[in-house]
Amino acid sequence: MMRQDIVEKPSRSGVFLVVEIDHTREAEEAARDTLSRFDAFTRSVGFRHPEDGLTAVVGIGARAWDRLFSLPRPVDLTEFEEIRGAKHVAPATGGDLLIHLRAEHEDMCFELARIPLDNLGEGARVTDEVRGFKYFNQRDLLGFVDGTANPRTERSLEAVYIPKGEPWEGSTYVTVQRYSHDLSSWNAETVEEQERVIGRTKLSDVAFPAHERPSNSHVALNTVTDESGEELKIYRLNMPFGSMAERTFGTFSIGYTHQPEIIRMMLRNMFIGRPEGNYDRILDYSTAHTGATFFVPTYDFLATANNDGVARR
């Protein structure tokens, strides 16, 4: 059983592509063929410069699954649903395929993006493309370190992959959102106020103690627990992006988990509030423009994807 590579060290470059597949037999056949060859595409590019640490992940949306495969959809694979709070909205924009690429240099990501898209042909179109970059010690464009709360070592594997013995073991789910930041308003705040919004110190990247953390801070509302009080973890690989010409600066938010309800809980806390109305103050400076959820099967499953749609687990 060969899992897709997710739990890796942060990279300097990243490409995120959301792709729509036309509702034609030719386009769907090309999609199955591309999925079955995705690991080979990755190896053919990565072999040229192994020191670049090229990794690739491909995910499949709920509607695309129903069109491409005869197997029942994985139980937790559903369309991302819009979350509408009193002031802020997490829109649902969907997508058929997600391609997430990481490497130390952008040319590796560019080359690996080009090959599967060429294979998909004219029956596919990219509906969202973000090129991310590493920014000053893993910080986002708000100036705070992003990803500190990720689980470490074996716990990261436990958080990401469906456990052994369960249906679809070694697979996972991923939720993506593209946020833009109002940096003018953000940078007008004092560092102390920014830290209250995030719930973490800016320079040293230390979370406030729970009793000192504002209840509407980003850290507070993204901390969720199970019935026994144990914190539930996801694995984030967010990256900043920006365009000087368009004056657009943001974060591509991407979270992997074998329990997508954890991310849904976090997003409800952020946009609706906990309690309702006590929403995440980061949303006063950051606007969500996209939202989609995908299933990330093992490479073993993808290798059979071109067998007339009768892929095997």
C-alpha positions, 0 to 999 in steps of 0.5 A: 500500500503506497500512500501519497506523500503529504507529511514532508518538510515545508518546501520553498515553492508550491503550486495548487491547481483546482481542475474541472473535467468536462461531462464527456466520455473523452474527458472522463477517460482522459481523467482516469488515464491521468490519475492512473499515471500520476505517480509515474509523472511525478517520478519522471520529473522528480528523478531529474533533481532528487535534491529538490524534494518534489512531492505531488498529491492529487485529490478527487472531488465528490461529483467527479468521483461519481462520474469516474468510478463505479465504486461507492464514494468514500463515506466522508467525501462530500461537497464543501458546503458554504458556511454563512456567518453573521458577518463573514462567508466561507464560499463553496466553489468546488472542483473535480481534481486538486493537484498540490505540488511542492519542491524547493524550486518552482521549475519542478512544480511548473514541469509537473503541473504541465504534464498531467494537464497536457494529458487531461487535454482540452476536456479539462480546465484550471479554475483556480491556480495559486503559486505559493512561496516560502516567506521568512521563516515559514511566516504568512503575509500577516507576519505570523508563523503558519503551521506551528500547531501541526502534529509531529512525527508519528502523530502527523501520520495518525492525523492525516491517514485513514488507519490500517484495517479501516476502509480506504486505509492510507488515504485521506481528505483535504480541504482548500480555501484561498484567502486574500488579506487586507494588509493595509488594515492589518498593518495599521494595527499595533503588534499587540492587537495583531497578537490578540487577533491571532492568539500567539506572539508575533516574534517568538511564535508562542501561543498565549496560555489558554486562560489569556487567549481571547475567545475570538482569536484564531488559535482559540477557535481553531482548537477543537477537542473530542469528548474526552477533551483531547485536542483533534489535529489536522496537518496544514501545508498553507502557503502565502502568494501574491501579485504586485500587479493585481495588489492581491496578497493572501494565503492558500489554506490547505488542511489534510485529515482522515476526519474531515469533520474536524476541519468543518468544526474549525470553519464553523467556529471561525465563520459562525463563532463559538458561541454563535456570533463570536467569530474569528477576528482574523476574518476582519482582515482575511476574506475567503474566496474559494472552498472545496474538499477532495479525497486523496486515495493511495497510489495503489488505487490510482494505478487501477483508475483506468480499468474502465472506471472499476478501480480497486481499493 
